[in-house]
Amino acid sequence: MNYKIPKRNLLKKIKGIILMEPIFEFPTECHFIPCNKTTTKIEQFPNLSSYRQMTLKEIDLFLKKLKGQGIGKLFLTGPEPMQRNDLEKIIDLAYKKEIKVDLRTTGLELTTKRLENIKGKVNAVIFDLFGGKKNTNKYFGSGSHEKILANMNACSSLGLNTIVCLNISNENVGQIEKIIKKIPKRIRGIVFSYFVAYKKDVVELQLSQKKFLKEFKKIKKVAENKGFKVISSCKIVFDKNCPKNVYRLCSAGKFKLSVLPNGDVVPCELLKLSPKLIAGNVLNESIENIWKNKTLKMFRAISQESLSGKCSNCKLFNFCPSCRAIPYNLKNQLYGSIEFCKL
């Protein structure tokens, strides 16, 4: 796959890490939200209730286009993809086309029967664990935390490639070590992510860089002592031992397509829904034409120099995904700063 590296990031070196931002000629992966329903209370997720869902026949056409364009990786994500009753059939369609599927889920909708139906057909099942018991039950209801851990255990017991994502914030940092000790030993590894304040009310939840480094070092040691592979130090890489010494920034419009339940393509599934950000529809247009749409080109052109506010001169910019969804969702400012970030 050919790609070009913008001159602004060509072989920048910061603390021994080579920073590159590949922009691919065509996308290499697709993030697909198959379901328009959610029971979560997580406000960052867009409300998709007004969107119709593609039929299986339409999804089959969409998958054929992905395969024809050489895109061999599909992330089924959401708010919660498992709320779609025919999700197993979607996975089967992708499997028959030799498209690798990663399923990202809270795990609440999983059952042994559904796990058995997808066994051998998914590349990985990724559980989003929102920290500690109190935090998880707040978002998903009483008893949710225990249910997620039980389904995680069932998933790994059946031999499915199981990964856990943990988001580290001030709200749960003191509970993470206890959670790690409860995670089944058979899982492939743990991905740690760093909570970035996306609005004023949650500023106190974001750890400072110094505290994150201190806490992450302890958490990583606990995970590794239990035999877990720490797959990534997450969205913000402070670690000098970054895989292959390369870190890619925000993937929106650079190497992934994000597809909504009705087939509309947006730069990122976390962006507030807006007609201005729709790059096309997979049912009506070719992947190639969508990839060349001006909306995705606009995201590919974003650099630190194009931003306003404190992000424009932040020394840690190259360690940060600089999520454009945060200023856009708050103030409709695509080039604005992440105003409440503590970095």
N, C-alpha and C positions, 0 to 999 in steps of 0.2 A: 504494500500500500504506500503510495507516494504521499509525502507531506512536505510542507515548507515551514521554516521556523522564522517568525518575525524578527527583524534585526534588533528590536528593543530587548529581546530576551536571549539573544544568541550567546550561549556559553557564558552567561553571567556566573560568577562564583561568589558565594557568600558562605563563609565558615566551612569551606570545603565541599559545598553542595553545588553541583552544576545545575542551573535552572534553565529549563527549556519548556516552551509552550507549543507543542506540535499542533498544527492545523492541517487536518487531513483533506485530501482531494474529495473523498467521500466519507460518510460516517462509518465507524467500525462497530458501533453497537447501537441498540435501540432500547429506550426505556418506555414501556407501554403500561398505561393505567387501564386495565380492562373493565373496571367496575365503576359505576357512578354513585355508589352508596358508601357510607361510612358510619360507624357508631362511635368514632373517637371524638375527643374534645380538644384535639390539638389544632389550634387556630391557624398555624402556619400553612396547613393543607388547604388548597383551594376547594371551594364548594362546587361539586360536579353534579349535583342533583338535577339540574336542568338539562344536562347533556344526555342524549340518547346513547345507548351502547351498540357498538357494531354487532351484527349477527355473526354466527360462526362462519357462514359462507363469505361474508365480507372480510372477516379476520383471515380466512384462508387465502383470499386474494392479496391482502396486505402482506402476509408472510411470504407469499410467492414473490412479491416485489422485493422484499428484503433479501431473499435468497438470490434473486436475479442480479441484485446490486452487489452481491458478495458480502452482505452483512450477516455474520454467523453467530452473533450473540444478542440475546433478547433478555432484558430485565423486566420481569413482571412485578410492578410496584404499585403504589397506591396512595391513598389512605389504607386500603385493605383489599388486595386482589382476591383473597379467598372468599369474599362475600359474593363473588360471581359463581353461581351454582355449576356452570359448565366449564370452570377453569381447567379441570383435568382434560377436557376435550381440546381446549386451546393448546395446552402443553403437548398433547398427543400430535396435533397438527404440526407444531414446530419440530417435534422429535422426528417425525417422518420426513421432514425437509432437512434434517441434520443441522438444525439451528440450536445452539446451546442455550439452555434456559436457566437463569438464576431467578428464584422466587424470593421476593423480599416481603416479609409478613410480620405481624405482631405475634402470630402463632395461636391467637385465640380461636380462630375458626377451623383449625386443623383437627382432624380425627384420625384414628388409626386406619380406617377405611380409605380416607382421602390420601393419606401418606402412602399406603400400599398401591394406590392407583397411579401415583406419579413416580414411584420408585424405579430407578433406572432410566428415567426420562428427563430428569432435571440435573443440571450441573451442580447446583448447590441450593440449599434452603437457608436463607439469611433471616435470622430472628432479630427484630428491633426490640431491645430490652431497654426501657426508658429509665435505667438506673435502679433505685431501690424500690422496696415494696410500697411505701407510701406514695411515691411519685407515680408508679405504674397504676395503682388502684385509683388514683385521682383522675387519671386520663381515661381509664377503661372500666372502672367499676370495681366494687369489692370482690376480692378473690381472684382478680385477673392475674396478679403476679404469680401466684402458685400455679394457676392453670397454664401460663406460658412456660414456666419451668418444667411442668409435667409433659407438655407437648414437645418441648425441646428434647427431653429425655427419650420420648417415644420415637421422635424423628431420628436421633442418632442411634438408637437401639435397632432400628430397621435398616441401618447401614447407609442412610442418606448422608451426603456430604453436608454437614451442619456448621454454620458460622453464626456467631453472636456479635451484634453491634451494640456497644455501650456508649452513650453520650455523657460526657463528664461535665458536671456543673456544680456550683456551690450547694445545690439542693440535694445532690446525691453522692458527692465525693466521699463522704464519710461511710457510705454504705456499700461502695463498689467492691471492696475487698471481701465482704461477707457474701455478696452476690456471686463473685468469682468462685468461692468455695462451694457454692450450691450448683454450679453449672456442671452438667455431665462430662465425665472425662473423655468420652468418645468424640466430642466435637472437634472439628478441624482447627479452629482458632478463634481469636477474638479481635474484632476491629474496634479500636477506641476512637471516638470522635469528640471534638472540642466544641462546647456550646458557645455560640457567639450571640450576644444580646441583639435581638431584632426589633425591640421597642423599649420605651422608657421603663415600663412596669417590671421588666425582667432583667434590668441591668445588674441587680445584686446577684443574679444567678451565674454570671460569667466570672470565671476565675481570672486572676491576673496572670500574666505570662510567668512570673516567678513562682506563683503558687501551683500553676498547672505543671510546670517542669518538675517541681518537688513531688507533687502527688502522683504524676504519671510514672515517675521513676519507681515509686513504691508499688503502685498498682501493677506495673509491667513485671516487676520481680515476683509478686504474688502469683500472677498468671503463669509465668514461665516455671516457677517452682512446682506448680500443679501439673506441669507438662503441656500447657497450652502454647500454641504458636501465636505470637502477637503479630497479626498480619500487617497492621499499619499503625503508626502513631497518629493516624487520622487526618482530618482535613487540614490541620495546621501542623506542619512538619518542623519541629525544632531539633529533631534528632539528626546528628551528623551522619548516622549510618542509614540514611535514606536509601531504599533499594536502588542499586545501580547508580547511585548519586544523581538521580534525576527526579525532579518533582514537577508534575503537571498541575497547572492552575485550574480554575473553573472550567468544566467541560462543555458548558452551554454553547452550542453552535460550533464547537471545535472538533469533536469526534463522536458526538452522540446526537441521536434524534430523540425527542420526547413526544410521544403520541398519546393524545387524550382518548377517552372511551369512544368518541364518535369518529376518530380518525384524523382530527385536526392535529397539526404539528406545531409545537411551540419550542423555543430555545431550551426551556427548562420547566419541568413539571411543578416546581415550587413557585413559579411566577404567578401573580394575581392574574386571573383570566381577563384578557382584553383582546378585542378584535384586531387591535394594532399589532399584536405580537404573533398572530397566526401566520405561519409561513406557507401554509397550504394544507391539503388533505390527502392522505395516502390512498383514498379510494378513487380520487379524481385525477391525481397527478403522479408523475414518475418521481422516484426518490431523488434522481439526479436534478430535476427541475426545482424540487423543494429545497435541496441543499444549496442551490444557487440563489435562493430567494434573498431579497434585500434585508429582511429581518435577521436571518442567520448571518449574513455578511456583516451586518452592523455589530453583532455580538463578537464575531471574529476579530473585528477592528478595535475592540475595547482594550485600552492599555492604561497604565497608571497615569500617564500624561493626559489622558482624555477625561480623567475624573476630577471632581471638584471637592473642596473641603479637605479634611485631614488625611483621607486615603491617598490623596494626590502626592503627599510627601512623606508617607509613613515608611520608616526604614524596614518594617517587617512585611511590607506588601507582598514580596515574593514568597513568603512563607504562608500566605493567607489565600484562601480561594476567592476572596473579595466578592462574596456572593451578591450579585446584582438584584436578586429577588428581595433582599431586605430593604434597600432604599426605594425600590420600585413599588413594593407592596405598601410601604408606609406613606410615601409622598409622591408616587408616580415619577420618581427621579431615577432614571436608569443609570445616570452617571454620577449620582450623589454618593456621599460617603456613608459608611456604616456608622451612623452618628453616635451610637451608644457603646461601641466597641471599646474594651479596656486595654487593648494591645498598645 
